[in-house]
Amino acid sequence: MNSPIMPTYQRLPVCFERGEGAWLWDDAGNRYLDALSGIAVCNLGHAHVAVQRAVSEQSAKLVHTSNIYQIAVQQRLAERLMSLSGMDNVFFCNSGAEANEAAIKLARKYGHSRGMALPHIIVMEKSFHGRTLATLSATGNTKIQQGFEPLVEGFIRVAYNTIEAIEQVLAQHNDIAAILVEPVQGEGGVNIPDSDYLNKIRALCDKHQILMMLDEIQTGVARTGQFLCYQHNGILPDVCTMAKALGNGVPIGACLARGAAAQVFSAGAHGSTFGGNPLACSAALAVLDVIEQQNLAAAATQQGLKIYQGLTQRLAANPHVVDIRHKGLMIGVELAQPCAELVKQALANYLLINVTSDKTIRLLPPLIINDEQIELLVNDLSTLITAFTESL
Ligand SMILES: *Cc1c(COP(=O)(O)O)cnc(C)c1O
């Protein structure tokens, strides 16, 4: 059978019909525990009443006008985001890749303003920044780039979590405009850098007057225990990109800037038809309300620790488990062998998980996951992992 949908995704044989909090129901009425949140998107859980109300009330008034006009709800969202992030201004778009495109364009314009003929951006091995041409060129994964050459030029790749590698590039080049890095690598395998890595990058960027650009598309919106992951380090980046959980499933992306970086774009330099439209912005405002009112950053820290401790207790003695790591509710269980099969086995047990970078089981549960659901998750997942590794 030829599908009318291009086969860009390898889809699991399940179709969900409705959700509530951390639960999803398929079209046969089976209930699943969602420990993935649509890949770090539905941080408030499914069908959250605040988002529901915001979207329905806004859509009854106005879905879209244009950035040709003033948009009050976009203005309000920008103000809330600035007070939560410590940044100066924001460009709104519709996805993570678009937010990073804005950051890449901003870095290039910044470089040109400082007299660089061909400004370059330092990026990391195993990084993921999106699927547009520029963002896949910035991505540190040749599988994602294959077949799409010629890639976009202007990226220099170094090892993640290695300050010396960045220093070396900075010593050898005088056309570096920016460093683009994830505070925790998501797709790359839940790679958590040294606790002072971001501080050291901040110092290097200050010293060389280049932009520190953080891709917080997966780590943002309280996922790691702070509204933005860099807040663990007590620093501010020059540019920060967000998307995924910002609208709890309503598409919205944002490129935040500060200081000199906030002055780079002038009228006409960048744009988006849908970016920051009333519908998306009202959803995002509702998300920020709930995150603050329910202190979901603290919840991410607390519940993340419980899952980490539970899995560690159950799996520490398993020689096939290489590492269990987490930052808030971004959790990785690395096995010694490829384990993509576990996703299907979990699905058959009504549990939604993900495997990334071949060997790392990735959990990104909604921030509202409760203790009972955590117990179920820890029990079911460790039982599945134990059975899987015993079968090897
Ligand atoms: C998901 C993701 C992106 C891409 O976002 P899209 O909305 O799929 O374009 C970029 N960077 C990181 C770190 C991500 O996790």
The ligand as an SDF file (V2000), in Angstrom:
LIG
                    3D

 15 15  0  0  0  0  0  0  0  0999 V2000
   14.1270   18.9870   18.8530 C   0  0  0  0  0  0  0  0  0  0  0  0
   15.3630   19.8000   18.8320 C   0  0  0  0  0  0  0  0  0  0  0  0
   15.6370   20.7010   17.7840 C   0  0  0  0  0  0  0  0  0  0  0  0
   14.7600   20.8180   16.5590 C   0  0  0  0  0  0  0  0  0  0  0  0
   13.4630   21.2510   16.8500 O   0  0  0  0  0  0  0  0  0  0  0  0
   12.3140   21.0970   15.7380 P   0  0  0  0  0  0  0  0  0  0  0  0
   11.1320   21.7570   16.3850 O   0  0  0  0  0  0  0  0  0  0  0  0
   12.1210   19.6440   15.4930 O   0  0  0  0  0  0  0  0  0  0  0  0
   12.7650   21.8100   14.5320 O   0  0  0  0  0  0  0  0  0  0  0  0
   16.7800   21.4510   17.8620 C   0  0  0  0  0  0  0  0  0  0  0  0
   17.6190   21.3490   18.9060 N   0  0  0  0  0  0  0  0  0  0  0  0
   17.3890   20.5120   19.9370 C   0  0  0  0  0  0  0  0  0  0  0  0
   18.3550   20.4440   21.0780 C   0  0  0  0  0  0  0  0  0  0  0  0
   16.2630   19.6950   19.9250 C   0  0  0  0  0  0  0  0  0  0  0  0
   16.0540   18.8260   20.9210 O   0  0  0  0  0  0  0  0  0  0  0  0
  1  2  1  0
  2  3  1  0
  2 14  2  0
  3  4  1  0
  3 10  2  0
  4  5  1  0
  5  6  1  0
  6  7  2  0
  6  8  1  0
  6  9  1  0
 10 11  1  0
 11 12  2  0
 12 13  1  0
 12 14  1  0
 14 15  1  0
M  END
$$$$
